[in-house]
Amino acid sequence: MSASPHLAELTEKHRLLERKIEEELSRPAVDSTKVSSLKLEKLRLKDEIARLSRTRH
């Protein structure tokens, strides 16, 4: 798999996680454990995206 499609896939997953976090935060009873887990996954994806972006240049 080339880096570009993989990078696009990771970027889309990152965007979807942001949406899930926003949805969870808008609930009357926020599940802070779930939000923390989603944010951790989002950060992991961000780091992977940055790593792949550096190796492409």
C-alpha positions as CSV (number, residue, x, y, z in Angstrom):
1,M,0.0,0.0,0.0
2,S,1.4,3.4,-0.9
3,A,1.6,6.1,1.7
4,S,-0.9,8.4,0.0
5,P,-4.0,6.3,0.2
6,H,-3.1,5.2,3.7
7,L,-2.5,8.8,4.7
8,A,-5.9,9.7,3.3
9,E,-7.5,6.9,5.2
10,L,-5.9,7.9,8.5
11,T,-6.9,11.5,7.9
12,E,-10.5,10.4,7.4
13,K,-10.4,8.3,10.6
14,H,-9.0,11.3,12.4
15,R,-11.9,13.5,11.2
16,L,-14.5,10.9,12.2
17,L,-13.0,10.6,15.6
18,E,-13.3,14.4,16.0
19,R,-17.0,14.1,15.1
20,K,-17.5,11.3,17.6
21,I,-15.8,13.4,20.3
22,E,-18.0,16.4,19.6
23,E,-21.1,14.2,19.6
24,E,-20.2,12.7,23.0
25,L,-19.4,16.1,24.5
26,S,-22.9,17.4,23.4
27,R,-24.7,14.7,25.3
28,P,-26.4,15.6,28.6
29,A,-24.5,12.9,30.4
30,V,-20.9,13.0,29.0
31,D,-19.0,9.7,29.3
32,S,-15.6,11.2,30.2
33,T,-13.9,7.8,29.9
34,K,-15.2,7.4,26.4
35,V,-14.1,10.9,25.5
36,S,-10.6,10.3,26.9
37,S,-10.4,7.1,24.9
38,L,-11.5,8.8,21.7
39,K,-9.0,11.6,22.2
40,L,-6.2,9.2,22.8
41,E,-7.0,7.3,19.6
42,K,-7.2,10.7,17.8
43,L,-3.8,11.7,19.1
44,R,-2.4,8.3,18.0
45,L,-3.7,8.8,14.5
46,K,-2.3,12.4,14.4
47,D,1.1,11.1,15.3
48,E,0.9,8.4,12.7
49,I,-0.2,11.0,10.1
50,A,2.7,13.3,11.0
51,R,5.1,10.4,10.8
52,L,3.9,9.3,7.4
53,S,4.0,12.9,6.1
54,R,7.6,13.3,7.2
55,T,8.7,10.0,5.5
56,R,7.1,11.1,2.2
57,H,9.2,14.2,1.9
